[in-house]
């Protein structure tokens, strides 16, 4: 029988939760801080934190980066890309072009 008390954690705000990994992120705190609308609202917590680490909060901020730059961020995976593209499209924006992709 496994002792689940080993996996019980308490965050700095006093939330109690269970986690099987050593990840210190409290899922309750993450749910509380998830925006209701906008670019960051459509993403998972890891993807949201990845963009926040680069101070990317809006579709306009996102459009200043290439797709490759965004995909290279820890927390952004292939499943995030369609959501990001949709948010850009809603705002009539695109990812920044790579210099090597430009037609001369």
C-alpha positions as CSV (number, residue, x, y, z in Angstrom):
1,X,0.0,0.0,0.0
2,X,1.4,3.5,-0.9
3,X,1.5,6.2,1.6
4,X,-0.2,9.2,-0.1
5,X,0.7,11.5,2.7
6,X,4.2,11.7,1.1
7,X,2.7,13.4,-1.9
8,X,0.6,15.9,0.1
9,X,1.9,19.4,-0.2
10,X,1.0,22.9,1.1
11,X,1.8,26.0,-0.8
12,X,2.8,29.4,0.7
13,X,-0.9,30.5,0.6
14,X,-1.9,27.4,2.6
15,X,-3.6,25.4,-0.2
16,X,-3.3,21.7,0.3
17,X,-2.8,19.5,-2.8
18,X,-1.3,16.2,-3.9
19,X,1.5,15.9,-6.5
20,X,3.5,12.9,-7.6
21,X,6.4,15.0,-8.9
22,X,8.7,17.5,-7.2
23,X,7.2,20.4,-9.1
24,X,6.6,23.2,-6.6
25,X,3.7,24.8,-8.5
26,X,0.4,24.8,-6.7
27,X,-2.4,23.8,-9.0
28,X,-4.9,25.8,-7.0
29,X,-2.9,29.0,-7.2
30,X,-2.4,28.4,-10.9
31,X,-6.2,28.1,-11.4
32,X,-6.8,31.2,-9.4
33,X,-4.5,33.3,-11.5
34,X,-5.6,32.1,-14.9
35,X,-7.0,35.0,-16.9
36,X,-10.7,34.9,-18.0
37,X,-10.0,36.2,-21.5
38,X,-7.2,37.0,-24.0
39,X,-4.1,35.2,-25.2
40,X,-3.1,33.6,-21.8
41,X,-6.6,32.4,-21.1
42,X,-6.5,29.8,-23.9
43,X,-3.2,28.1,-22.8
44,X,-2.2,25.5,-20.3
45,X,-0.4,26.7,-17.1
46,X,3.1,25.6,-18.4
47,X,2.6,27.4,-21.7
48,X,1.2,30.5,-19.9
49,X,4.2,30.6,-17.6
50,X,6.6,30.3,-20.6
51,X,5.1,33.3,-22.3
52,X,4.9,35.3,-19.1
53,X,8.6,34.6,-18.6
54,X,9.2,36.6,-21.8
55,X,6.6,39.3,-20.8
56,X,4.3,38.1,-23.6
57,X,0.8,38.9,-22.4
58,X,-1.1,39.9,-25.6
59,X,-1.3,38.7,-29.2
60,X,0.5,41.9,-30.2
61,X,3.4,40.9,-27.9
62,X,3.4,37.4,-29.4
63,X,3.6,38.8,-32.9
64,X,7.1,40.2,-32.1
65,X,8.5,36.7,-32.0
66,X,9.0,34.0,-34.7
67,X,7.1,30.7,-34.4
68,X,10.5,29.0,-33.8
69,X,11.4,31.3,-31.0
70,X,8.1,30.6,-29.3
71,X,8.3,26.8,-29.8
72,X,11.8,26.8,-28.3
73,X,10.4,28.0,-24.9
74,X,10.1,25.4,-22.2
75,X,6.4,24.8,-21.6
76,X,5.3,25.5,-25.2
77,X,4.5,22.4,-27.1
78,X,2.9,21.5,-30.5
79,X,-0.6,21.5,-28.9
80,X,-0.1,25.2,-28.0
81,X,0.6,26.3,-31.5
82,X,-3.0,26.1,-33.0
83,X,-4.2,28.2,-30.0
84,X,-1.5,30.8,-30.5
85,X,-2.2,31.0,-34.2
86,X,-5.9,31.4,-33.6
87,X,-5.3,34.3,-31.2
88,X,-3.0,35.9,-33.7
89,X,-5.6,35.5,-36.5
90,X,-8.3,37.0,-34.3
91,X,-6.2,40.1,-34.0
92,X,-5.1,40.2,-37.7
93,X,-1.6,39.4,-36.7
94,X,1.0,36.8,-37.6
95,X,4.3,35.5,-36.1
96,X,7.3,37.6,-37.0
97,X,9.1,36.2,-40.1
98,X,12.5,34.6,-39.9
99,X,15.0,36.6,-41.9
100,X,15.9,33.5,-43.9
101,X,12.3,33.0,-45.0
102,X,11.9,36.5,-46.5
103,X,11.7,36.7,-50.3
104,X,14.3,39.2,-51.6
